[in-house]
Amino acid sequence: MILSAVRQATLTTNNFEEGGEGGALSKCYGKYHSDNTPVVALSTGWFNNKKRCHNYITIRGTRTSVKAMVVDECDSTAGCDSDYDYQSPCPNNIVDTSKTVWKGLGVKESDNIYGFMDITWLDA
């Protein structure tokens, strides 16, 4: 069995629901996802041309870890179109997650680190 490399990343938060800040349908499934579902968007290099779609990753925070499914890409090359409110390109080290991932890691929305937190992750 080959073990996955542990990667350093910044955890960010996103809303994958229709009308949420994520905006568009996910690139893996072509659908929206509830904030109550542990899902992530990975930076372009890690997304690897959809090769991680439907696969789970384990996200390790300071208190615990959470498994979440890869459903989307956080574009690190061109930035975002109107569906994503013309946001600038995503840094190369982003794991963008639904709110339930933060909750699973024991981080409250009122915590100072909510929205940007250093984590490690690996393929589950």
C-alpha positions as CSV (number, residue, x, y, z in Angstrom):
1,M,0.0,0.0,0.0
2,I,1.4,3.4,-1.0
3,L,0.7,6.2,1.5
4,S,-0.4,9.6,0.3
5,A,1.9,12.5,0.8
6,V,0.9,14.9,3.6
7,R,0.4,18.4,2.1
8,Q,0.5,21.8,3.9
9,A,-2.4,24.0,3.0
10,T,-4.6,26.9,4.0
11,L,-8.2,26.0,4.8
12,T,-10.8,28.4,3.6
13,T,-14.5,28.4,3.6
14,N,-17.0,28.4,0.8
15,N,-20.7,28.0,0.3
16,F,-21.4,25.3,-2.3
17,E,-25.1,25.8,-2.2
18,E,-27.2,27.4,-5.0
19,G,-26.9,31.1,-4.6
20,G,-23.9,30.8,-2.2
21,E,-20.6,32.5,-2.6
22,G,-19.3,29.5,-4.5
23,G,-21.7,30.5,-7.2
24,A,-21.6,27.8,-9.9
25,L,-22.2,24.1,-10.1
26,S,-19.3,22.0,-9.0
27,K,-16.9,20.9,-11.7
28,C,-17.0,17.2,-10.6
29,Y,-20.7,16.6,-10.4
30,G,-22.3,19.6,-12.1
31,K,-24.5,20.2,-9.0
32,Y,-24.7,22.2,-5.8
33,H,-23.9,20.8,-2.4
34,S,-25.4,21.5,1.0
35,D,-23.3,23.3,3.7
36,N,-24.1,20.2,5.8
37,T,-22.1,18.0,3.5
38,P,-18.3,17.7,4.0
39,V,-17.1,18.8,0.5
40,V,-14.0,20.6,-0.8
41,A,-12.6,22.5,-3.7
42,L,-8.9,22.1,-4.3
43,S,-6.4,24.4,-5.9
44,T,-5.9,23.6,-9.6
45,G,-2.7,21.6,-9.2
46,W,-4.1,19.4,-6.5
47,F,-7.5,19.1,-8.3
48,N,-5.3,17.6,-11.1
49,N,-7.7,17.8,-14.1
50,K,-10.6,16.2,-12.1
51,K,-8.4,13.2,-11.1
52,R,-9.4,13.7,-7.5
53,C,-13.1,14.1,-8.2
54,H,-15.4,12.0,-6.0
55,N,-12.4,11.0,-3.9
56,Y,-12.1,11.8,-0.2
57,I,-9.3,13.6,1.5
58,T,-8.5,13.7,5.2
59,I,-8.0,17.3,6.6
60,R,-6.0,17.6,9.8
61,G,-6.6,20.6,12.0
62,T,-5.1,21.5,15.3
63,R,-7.8,19.5,17.3
64,T,-9.0,16.7,15.1
65,S,-9.4,15.5,11.5
66,V,-12.3,15.3,9.0
67,K,-12.9,13.4,5.8
68,A,-14.4,15.4,2.9
69,M,-15.1,14.7,-0.8
70,V,-13.5,16.6,-3.6
71,V,-16.3,18.2,-5.7
72,D,-14.7,21.3,-7.2
73,E,-11.7,23.3,-8.3
74,C,-10.4,26.5,-6.8
75,D,-8.9,27.9,-10.1
76,S,-5.3,28.9,-9.5
77,T,-4.6,29.9,-13.1
78,A,-7.2,32.3,-14.6
79,G,-9.3,33.4,-11.7
80,C,-13.0,33.3,-11.8
81,D,-15.8,34.3,-14.2
82,S,-19.1,35.9,-13.5
83,D,-20.4,32.7,-11.8
84,Y,-17.8,33.2,-9.1
85,D,-18.1,37.0,-8.8
86,Y,-14.8,37.6,-10.8
87,Q,-12.6,36.5,-7.9
88,S,-8.8,36.6,-8.5
89,P,-6.9,33.3,-9.0
90,C,-6.9,31.0,-6.0
91,P,-3.5,30.5,-4.3
92,N,-1.8,27.1,-5.1
93,N,-2.3,25.8,-1.5
94,I,-6.0,26.1,-0.9
95,V,-8.5,23.6,0.4
96,D,-11.8,25.4,0.2
97,T,-14.5,23.7,2.3
98,S,-18.1,23.7,3.3
99,K,-19.0,25.0,6.8
100,T,-19.6,21.4,8.1
101,V,-15.8,20.7,7.7
102,W,-15.0,23.6,10.0
103,K,-17.5,22.4,12.5
104,G,-16.0,18.9,12.3
105,L,-12.6,20.4,13.0
106,G,-14.0,22.0,16.1
107,V,-13.7,25.6,14.8
108,K,-16.6,27.9,15.4
109,E,-17.5,30.8,13.1
110,S,-16.7,33.2,16.0
111,D,-13.2,31.8,16.3
112,N,-10.3,34.1,15.1
113,I,-9.1,31.3,12.7
114,Y,-12.4,30.7,11.0
115,G,-12.1,31.3,7.3
116,F,-8.3,30.9,7.1
117,M,-6.4,28.2,9.0
118,D,-3.2,26.3,8.4
119,I,-3.9,22.6,8.0
120,T,-2.4,19.5,6.5
121,W,-4.3,17.1,4.2
122,L,-3.8,13.8,2.5
123,D,-5.7,11.5,0.2
124,A,-8.0,9.3,2.3
